[in-house]
Structure formats: C-alpha cells, structure tokens
C-alpha cells in the first residue's frame, strides 16, 4: 500500500505554478507491528526476506541502495548503487575502482548503505568495513552483464570531468571497435566489486505517530545480538 500524503502538502500559486509547502508535507505511516519475535535468525535471512517482499510488491529496482562514503577529510557523499551480492559475508556492489566512491573506500575502508523501500514504509541500513571482491567473483558477475554495460565500463572514466557528451560517445565508439571481434569481453583492470562487511544491520518499519520500529543486528565478540532503538 502506498503511503498517504496529506492534502496540505502542496498548494497552487498563480496559474499552473505549483508551490510545494515543505513544512506541511506529511506521510501517514501505518505499517504493521514489527517486533523481535518477527526477526529471522540472521540478518542475512531477514534482509533476503524483506528484499523478496519488495520484489513481490513490484517496487522499481528493489536492490537499489544509497551508498554513503567519506573522503579522508571526513566530507561525505552519497549516491545510489545496485546490490549484486548478498550472503553472510556482506552486501556487494560493483563499480569503477578509479571513481570517487572507490577513492573514498580505499582511504577510509568503511561505508554504509540504505535500501529505501518507501511504498512498503521500510528501510534497511547496513554499516561496516569494506573489502574488494575477489577476481573470481568479479569475473562471474561480469559475465552476466549485458554487452553494452561491459563496453560502457571500459569507455567511461567514471567521476572524471569530460568535455561534453560527445567525448563519452567517442570513447564508447572506440571501445566498440576495439572489441568488435571479441565474443567474451574481459573486465577492465580498473573495475570490480566492493563488499560491505556489516557491523550493524538495522531494519526500520514505519509506524503510526512516528513511533517507528527499529530493530538491529549488532556484531559483538560473542556473535550477533539484537537491539531495539528509539525512533
């Protein structure tokens, strides 16, 4: 069920110019109770269950997650990436190792991601240290990518300033010619996966009156423990 947006969220100005009144924007959260007894035994099983429900609900790109990193000076940045791996070791996404995000991760070795399933009034937050995915796993995922995506990974100098769209298209055409007779394109040496190995995985369920349910798995020396935190 889609959250209900209160009528006072926006108003009309002169003519067709709409004015969004930010202080008046409200979403009525009416999610079902989510308590400790509902949690799966492991964070992996719980995340997989909610991901399955997001898929069944028809949410666009249910594996999209907002990745937050920080540079060595502590200046944060965020962007959306796609989760392409999930197991007891952590969550995985793939990118260019020369990108801004990769420079941040190389420097700080820590990151967080959020799965924002707004129609379900749910979020999942994963935080922890990062590591590069090994070559074998990277090659396996690379082989599953469409050819166009493979060519784009070779052509794009991700995060670098370029001299217009034409420069990107010229680079892509050059890569297309380079691999025209190659059936199985290899993955670039500057491309691969990052795995976030979580210390904390929090499951957030929207509830009435902003009294949301927040349950999290926390890694300790004795294993994982469950905590509830205030909304």
PyMOL commands that set and color helices and strands:
alter all, ss='L'
color gray80, all
select helices_A, chain A and resi 7-9+22-24+36-38+43-56+100-108+118-120+135-144+147-155+165-178+208-210
alter helices_A, ss='H'
color red, helices_A
select strands_A, chain A and resi 4-5+10-12+18-20+27-28+64-70+76-82+85-87+90-96+110-117+122-132+191-205+213-220+223-228
alter strands_A, ss='S'
color yellow, strands_A
deselect
rebuild
show_as cartoon
